[in-house]
Amino acid sequence: MGLIQLTNVNKGYHMGEIDIPVLTELDMDVEAGELVGFFGPSGSGKTTLLNIIAGIDHPTSGEVVVAGNDLHDMDAKELSRYRREVVGYIFQFYNLLPTLTAEENVALPLELLGRKDRKKVATILGKVGLGDKLDRFPAQLSGGEQQRVAIARALVKEPRVLIGDEPTGNLDAKTSRDIIKLLRELNADLGITVLIATHDPNYRQVVSRAVSMEGGKVVTEETSGEQR
Amino acid sequence: MGVLIRKVFRDIAAMRTRAVLVVVLIMMSVGLYSGLEQSGVDLHRSYERTYDELNLADIWMDTTPVPENTTAHIESTFNVKADGRLVTDIRIEMGRSTMGIRGLAIGIPAERRPLINDIDISSGRYFQPGDIGSNVVILEKHFADARGIGTGDEMTIRAAGTGIIVKCIGIAISPEYLIVGGDPGQLFPSDGSYGVVFVPLQNLQNATGLQGMINNICIRSPDPNRTFEEVLGGKDPMLGPSIQRIQRREDVWSYWSLEQDLKGFDALSDLISALVLIIAGFGTGMAISRLIASHRREIGIMKALGVDSGTIFTNYLILTSLLALTGAGLGIIAGKIIGMATVHYYGNSLKIPLLTNSMDGSIFGEGFMFGVGMALLFSIVPLLLSTRLKPVEAMMSTRLARPGRLSSRLTSGSGLTFRLAVRNIARRKERAAMTSLGIALALILPISMIALFGSMAYTVDEGFDAERWNAIVSFDGDHNASTIQDLRAIPGIDEAEPIMVGYGLVGDKYYGFRGVADNSTLVRQDIVEGRRLQNPQDIVMDEMVADEQGYVIGDLVTIRFVGNVTATFTLVGLNSVILQGNCYISLHVMQALTSPGNISGAMLRGDISLATSPSGNATGLFDLPYVISVTGREEARENMHELILEFSPFINVFLVLGLMIGVAIVTTAVIINVDERTVEIGTMKAIGAPDSLLMGVIAIEKFFIALGGGLFGIILGREAARASLEAFSKGLFKLSFDFPGGLGIRTVFLAFILTYIPLLAAFYMVRKLRVDKVVKQVSR
């Protein structure tokens, strides 16, 4: 049984009298330790799919089970706990809290879990190359550095699933390559399951599975062996 | 319709919560301005309507008893309408109690309604010819309500020592007693301690042995524009020495005090309307400023696309104007409702029988213009700033600001909730300060009203605390000065000082005079300038009287007393008390000029409860037949507080309206504050922060903002209170300013209430915030 199981998942929006389907009858299993890339044009449903897995959006119908948590049956409070404990999320625009330093931003998920571990925070920030910028506020960091902090924030609690929605979509090519490399290393070293939605073809080189989506459906799936 | 204009409408739809709040703020400011101004005008009209429909007299003449047909003589001589009455001081005893309540019996015709000074029967009925010979009365409504008396109830009225049990057949409002007062030369009573009783004229004539006689002539001029002097031709109306006092309408206590009260209302409503317009303008400016801050990116994109600064300015100006015009339009409806509600509440509190509600185009037009104008004036700076944004900077999705070093260091070891809250404030110091200022502005109205009320109470207490006397006893007329010995002989009385109260004409107006003993220690005289009485020719005048008649210390003052006796005094001192209008001269001089050898009452010191209810068969104060009332100092203090409460309706009106606008402005600030931090809050929720943490952060932030608002509020509220006091202190009340420490604490407390009530809306927004929408918003 996979770490993430999606069974007949549908998602649609109502715009006045018009129904817009975003995901249609989607089935998928993701094993623990996989690094899955979701590719496709805008509107193909990849962000919606990741949001559903992250517990910040609800499917219209279907089952979503992540690490034994049946998201369909969870209320707002349980979903909040789920996001706190199971998932790490990397936003395209970083979304760091401007009043917290890099170190404090990273420590935030631990604090929410009632833990304090400055050493671990420092280590993980060192791992993303920011060991010397712990006291900097977001306003004092470049875009690439902010995204590294966001990745560290997502990783620090050692989530079962790390989700990135265009995590490098807002960065230059070199920084983008560095971040992709970092995600690959984290996946390989820590065994964290990573799900990335992206337009960036560079990810195809590092993912263990590439899922191409279009019109809310999976059109092709390739494992790393097939791609390479 | 152009794309940019369409964008204006869509922007309004997108910011509907904020738009509604701005509209509500402007609506309230226009509503309050128009409503208050209109209610001031309508209250004037209501009084005038009541006076006109009930034929309030233009002139009252108090005379010694004269034949009833004197009125016909006056009518033909002076081309006026005249109606005669018999008026006498009485003691009212309720139930089995022999404790007296001071009152006034007014004899009016049983067979017809009074031609002048008619009464409005609010329950029961007016007299009929069959009531002649039966002991029936109609009670004035203030007294009846205060004492809980209804039709069918009985009481004893006692005049010249003779008591009669009477039955109440009606309750009436009199235009002469819309605010009940006794003689201005004595202490003012409360509603329940002075009863005006209407009696069939013949019954009162029979009871007093004055058959066919009257002693009070009411005159109404057919031409309302004729002055007092023009009506009487500057001469006494051929009654000569019979005349004791002539009063013009504007000098009658009820009319005068209501006029003063309305002047206070007008002055305060002008001040408050202006403040409300400024507060609403400030709130609108704040909302527009935040809107433009949240539109930075759009403005940058528009500029990058080639839209010029003027067009951007015009677009946001149109947006602001649409909100202002909508708010002002709704404000007219609100103004009508506020105006009606104010007149209804105020008029009913004062028992004004005939109320008027109108809608003057000029007032509402002015309110509309001022409301729109202030909103645009306060929005002009953020509107201009919108044109100065540079496209590259503006297009950045968010402008990150970091907190200062000090706040970062101070909070580095603290809990997450506290740390986030403090740093959020430090990050947006100016914004937090503006929100605190908004709260302080919102507090100005309620705080100044509370301070005004407090100052009234303080002034009363300050005056009464300094007194030495324990009671004032009033007689049913003038009695021989030897009666003071009777008082001194009563158990419990340690000291008794005679006083002689009367009226005197100074310039063109009658004022109350008190003759006080040369060696008096119980009458304080309340000197604020000059000295006390020392010589027979000395006079101490109330500040207001001196001011009205243009006298200063050292001037010679000529006074005409009852019976055409005139005397000249030297003004040696000015006194000041909360209720103005009393003058002091030597008792011996007063007696010599008005009623030789007599006194009209006394100041007492001692155990007054023992003196009024002695044990066994000992003689008490109420056993003396000429005593009609004994007013203890504490009772007088309470009466004065109650009198102040009679003037409280408009203070309450302003207090409630002030709180309403306060809640509106703070709600606007709090909701905008949460609204513009949607992404931050959404992010926190997305990474698993519980709602309780987010609410905690907001609550702590608001704690500091409320504290700042409270402290600002003390400073601004104090100054506004001082201005309100000066506006209100002209005429009726002479007030000492008081802003005790406790009020400062209440200001801060009120700031917290004003801040934390709207926080419920903020908490609701946090709970309902859809994380998926926020994530999509930042991901695109």
Contacts between the chains, C-beta under 8 A, distances in Angstrom:
chain1	res1	chain2	res2	distance
A	47	B	776	7.0
A	47	B	779	6.0
A	51	B	772	5.4
A	51	B	775	6.1
A	51	B	776	7.7
A	54	B	686	7.4
A	56	B	685	7.9
A	56	B	686	5.5
A	56	B	771	4.3
A	56	B	772	4.9
A	56	B	775	5.7
A	57	B	771	7.9
A	57	B	772	3.8
A	58	B	772	8.0
A	77	B	690	7.5
A	80	B	685	7.0
A	80	B	688	5.7
A	80	B	689	7.6
A	80	B	690	5.5
A	80	B	691	7.5
A	81	B	688	7.0
A	82	B	688	7.7
A	83	B	685	7.9
A	83	B	686	6.5
A	83	B	687	6.5
A	83	B	688	4.0
A	84	B	687	7.3
A	84	B	688	2.7
A	84	B	689	7.7
A	84	B	690	8.0
A	85	B	688	7.2
A	87	B	688	7.9
A	89	B	686	5.7
A	89	B	687	6.3
A	89	B	775	8.0
A	91	B	683	7.0
A	91	B	686	7.8
A	91	B	775	6.9
A	91	B	778	5.8
A	91	B	779	6.5
A	92	B	778	6.9
A	92	B	779	4.9
A	93	B	397	6.1
A	93	B	398	7.9
A	93	B	778	4.7
A	93	B	779	7.3
A	95	B	679	6.7
A	95	B	680	7.8
A	95	B	683	4.1
A	95	B	686	7.8
A	95	B	778	5.9
A	97	B	420	7.1
A	97	B	680	6.4
A	97	B	683	7.2
A	97	B	684	7.3
A	98	B	400	4.8
A	98	B	401	6.2
A	98	B	402	6.2
A	98	B	427	6.4
A	98	B	680	7.8
A	99	B	402	7.2
A	99	B	403	5.2
A	99	B	419	7.8
A	99	B	420	6.1
A	99	B	423	3.5
A	99	B	424	5.5
A	99	B	426	7.6
A	99	B	427	5.3
A	100	B	419	7.6
A	100	B	420	7.2
A	100	B	423	7.3
A	101	B	408	7.4
A	104	B	419	7.5
A	108	B	416	7.0
A	108	B	687	7.1
A	108	B	689	8.0
A	109	B	687	5.9
A	109	B	688	6.9
A	111	B	416	4.9
A	112	B	416	7.8
A	112	B	687	7.3
A	112	B	688	5.5
A	112	B	689	5.7
A	112	B	690	7.7
A	112	B	693	7.4
A	137	B	400	7.7
A	137	B	402	3.7
A	137	B	403	7.5
A	137	B	408	7.9
A	138	B	400	5.3
A	138	B	402	7.3
A	139	B	400	3.9
A	139	B	401	6.3
A	139	B	402	4.4
A	140	B	402	6.8
A	153	B	687	7.3
A	154	B	687	8.0
A	165	B	775	7.4
A	165	B	779	5.2
A	166	B	779	6.6
